[in-house]
Amino acid sequence: MEDITASREHRELLAWTSSHDSLTGLVNRLVFEDLLTRATKRAAAEPFCAMFLDLDHFKQVNDTGGHAAGDALLRDVVQILAAKVRQVDTVARLGGDEFAILLHGCTLAHALEIGEKLRAAVATYRLRREEQTFSVSASIGLVAVGTTYSDIAEVMRAADAACYAAKERGHNAVVVFDPLVAMARKGTA
């Protein structure tokens, strides 16, 4: 008989690292997209909301305080996000300073409340490191998903467009995707 404990632990570690972000411990883009695909297929019966969150002025933290400060800030912000969403929700790191949140069975009104709590909590957070203080804010795009969206590409485009609109409004904002505004932009582009 051979000891398979080390082999099993190694497989479990490989499985975890392939599905999670190593810095924050959040699920990664691949897992998020899989969960979003499943939720979108069930959206007619089980509506939900999706949120994209981008940290404003994060590059300045890395440029001024170095990547160690940026990493510390990201880990702290993840703790803030996890504390403000419901246990049934999924927070994912898409990459860099971009996050996505899947709000299962959540109404738009409740999602807006959650978004505002996230925005306010991130805006009040301060990282003190080596006699420097760093802060960021969050631009948040929100989309309610029911029967309107046929696939995750549409959901992700809508959430991304709303996040971009939050940045256009001067950052530190929560914006709900409005298809009429998006159509008007296409017409002027």
C-alpha positions in Angstrom: 0.0 0.0 0.0 1.3 3.5 -0.8 0.4 6.7 0.9 -1.9 8.7 -1.5 -2.5 11.6 0.9 0.2 13.8 -0.7 -1.1 12.9 -4.2 -4.7 13.8 -3.2 -3.6 17.0 -1.6 -1.6 18.0 -4.7 -4.7 17.3 -7.0 -6.9 19.4 -4.6 -4.4 22.2 -4.7 -4.2 22.1 -8.5 -8.0 22.1 -8.7 -8.2 25.1 -6.4 -5.5 27.1 -8.2 -7.2 26.5 -11.5 -10.5 28.0 -10.3 -9.4 30.7 -7.9 -7.3 33.9 -7.9 -4.1 33.3 -6.0 -3.9 36.8 -4.5 -7.5 37.3 -3.3 -8.8 33.7 -3.0 -11.9 34.7 -5.0 -13.2 32.5 -7.8 -11.6 33.5 -11.2 -13.1 34.7 -14.5 -13.5 31.1 -15.8 -15.6 30.0 -12.8 -17.6 33.2 -12.8 -18.4 32.9 -16.5 -19.5 29.3 -15.9 -21.8 30.4 -13.0 -23.1 33.3 -15.1 -23.9 31.0 -18.0 -25.9 28.7 -15.7 -27.7 31.6 -14.1 -28.5 33.2 -17.5 -30.0 29.9 -18.8 -32.3 29.9 -15.7 -33.0 33.6 -15.7 -36.6 33.4 -17.0 -37.6 31.4 -14.0 -34.9 32.8 -11.6 -34.0 36.4 -12.4 -30.8 37.8 -10.9 -28.5 40.7 -11.1 -24.9 40.9 -12.2 -22.4 43.6 -11.2 -19.1 44.7 -12.6 -16.9 46.7 -10.2 -13.7 48.5 -11.3 -11.5 50.3 -8.7 -10.9 53.9 -9.5 -7.3 55.3 -9.2 -5.8 51.9 -8.4 -2.9 52.5 -10.8 -1.8 55.4 -8.5 -1.5 53.0 -5.6 0.8 50.7 -7.5 2.8 53.6 -9.0 3.2 55.4 -5.6 3.3 52.6 -3.1 4.5 49.7 -5.2 2.9 46.4 -6.0 3.0 45.3 -2.4 0.7 48.2 -1.5 -1.5 47.4 -4.4 -1.8 43.8 -3.4 -2.5 44.7 0.2 -5.3 47.1 -1.0 -6.8 44.4 -3.3 -6.9 41.9 -0.4 -8.5 44.4 1.9 -11.1 45.5 -0.7 -12.0 41.8 -1.3 -12.8 41.5 2.5 -15.0 44.6 2.2 -16.8 43.2 -0.8 -17.3 39.8 0.8 -18.7 41.5 4.0 -21.3 43.5 2.0 -22.8 40.9 -0.2 -25.1 38.1 0.8 -23.8 34.6 1.5 -25.5 33.2 -1.6 -23.8 35.7 -3.9 -20.5 35.1 -5.8 -17.7 37.6 -5.9 -15.0 37.0 -8.5 -11.8 38.7 -9.6 -11.8 39.1 -13.3 -8.2 40.5 -13.4 -6.2 43.4 -12.2 -8.6 45.7 -10.3 -11.8 44.4 -11.9 -14.3 42.3 -10.0 -17.7 40.8 -10.8 -20.5 39.9 -8.5 -23.4 37.5 -9.2 -26.4 38.4 -7.1 -28.5 35.3 -7.2 -32.3 35.8 -7.0 -31.8 39.5 -6.3 -34.2 42.2 -7.4 -32.8 45.4 -9.0 -33.9 47.5 -6.0 -32.0 45.2 -3.6 -29.0 45.0 -6.0 -28.9 48.9 -6.0 -28.8 48.8 -2.2 -25.9 46.3 -2.2 -24.1 48.4 -4.9 -24.4 51.5 -2.8 -23.1 49.8 0.3 -20.2 48.4 -1.7 -19.4 51.8 -3.2 -19.6 53.6 0.1 -17.5 51.0 1.9 -14.7 51.1 -0.7 -14.8 54.9 -0.8 -14.2 55.2 3.0 -11.5 52.5 3.1 -7.9 53.7 3.7 -4.7 51.7 3.5 -2.0 53.1 5.7 1.4 51.8 4.7 4.9 53.2 5.4 3.7 56.7 6.3 1.5 56.8 3.2 -2.3 56.6 3.0 -3.9 55.2 -0.1 -7.5 55.2 -1.1 -9.6 54.2 -4.1 -13.3 54.3 -5.1 -15.4 52.0 -7.1 -17.2 52.4 -10.4 -20.0 49.8 -10.4 -22.1 48.7 -13.4 -25.3 46.8 -12.6 -27.6 44.8 -14.9 -30.8 43.0 -14.0 -31.2 39.7 -15.9 -34.5 38.1 -16.6 -35.8 37.2 -20.1 -34.0 40.1 -21.9 -30.6 38.4 -22.3 -30.0 35.3 -24.3 -26.4 34.6 -23.4 -23.6 35.7 -21.0 -21.9 37.8 -23.7 -24.9 40.1 -23.7 -25.0 40.2 -19.9 -21.3 41.0 -19.6 -21.5 43.7 -22.3 -24.4 45.3 -20.4 -22.6 45.2 -17.1 -19.4 46.5 -18.6 -21.2 49.3 -20.4 -22.9 50.3 -17.1 -19.5 50.2 -15.4 -18.0 52.4 -18.1 -20.9 54.8 -17.7 -20.1 55.0 -13.9 -16.6 56.0 -14.8 -17.8 58.6 -17.3 -19.9 60.2 -14.5 -16.8 60.9 -12.6 -16.2 57.6 -10.8 -17.4 56.4 -7.4 -20.9 55.7 -8.8 -23.4 52.8 -9.3 -25.0 52.8 -12.7 -27.8 50.5 -13.9 -27.5 49.4 -17.5 -30.1 51.2 -19.7 -30.5 49.7 -23.2 -32.0 52.9 -24.6 -28.8 54.8 -23.6 -26.7 52.1 -25.1 -28.6 52.2 -28.4 -28.3 56.0 -28.5 -24.5 55.7 -28.1 -24.3 53.2 -31.0 -26.3 55.6 -33.2 -23.8 58.4 -32.5 -20.7 56.3 -32.8 
